[in-house]
């Protein structure tokens, strides 16, 4: 394998590891990305930035830029909005969904601990029913199992 291919594989691996690998790289049809090695359609941050730049500096319409860079128009506006608020760091992809067990607060886990202490034969599904009855929201049994496992680690 030659050095250039090896470097490309390393970069692709790094982008994937950091969550910034553009899974739709083949949809990027911008001429800069087609003609110049500096522009990498697999680098999601670079693609987003260049898409915004094309509209703001080169006069592309939002429709043209979105299509050229493989995004929907609503995605363009979302990307642009984040960029205006946060700058370049805002273009770095973020983890989706909740960042923690937000339903399983300290109060809920304290309750779970008390219930388990009284009856260790209770399964996660049983705990779900008790939590719903006591706190008024549903929780998946696997969420409870993970939360209990986290508590045991501490």
C-alpha positions, 0 to 999 in steps of 0.5 A: 500500500502506498503512503498516500492511501495509508494516509487517507485510511488514517484520516478516514479512521480519525474522522470516524473516531471523532464523529466527523466522517461524512457518510454522504461524501459521494453526494458532495458535487462541489467543484473544489471538492472534485478538483483539489485534494485539500478539500475532502468530501469525507470531512464533514466539518469542512463540507459544512463550512464550505457550504455556508461559505458558498452561500455567504461569499460566493452568492450560491442560493441555499437550494444550490448549495444544499444540493451541491453539498448533499444536504437538505435545505432545512439542514442548511439552515440548521447548520448555518444557525449553529455556525452563527451562534458558535462558530467553527466548533459548532460544526462538530457533530454532537452526541444525539439524544439524552446525555445521561439517565435523566429520568433516573434522578437521585430521588428515583434511584434512592427509591429503587435502592429502598425497594430492592433492599426490601425485596431483592427478588424484584426484576427490572420490569417490576421496578418499572411498574413501581416507578411509574406508579410512584413518579408518574413516568415510564422507564425502560427496564434496561435503563434501570438495569444500567443505572443499577450497574452504574451505582454498583461500580461506584 
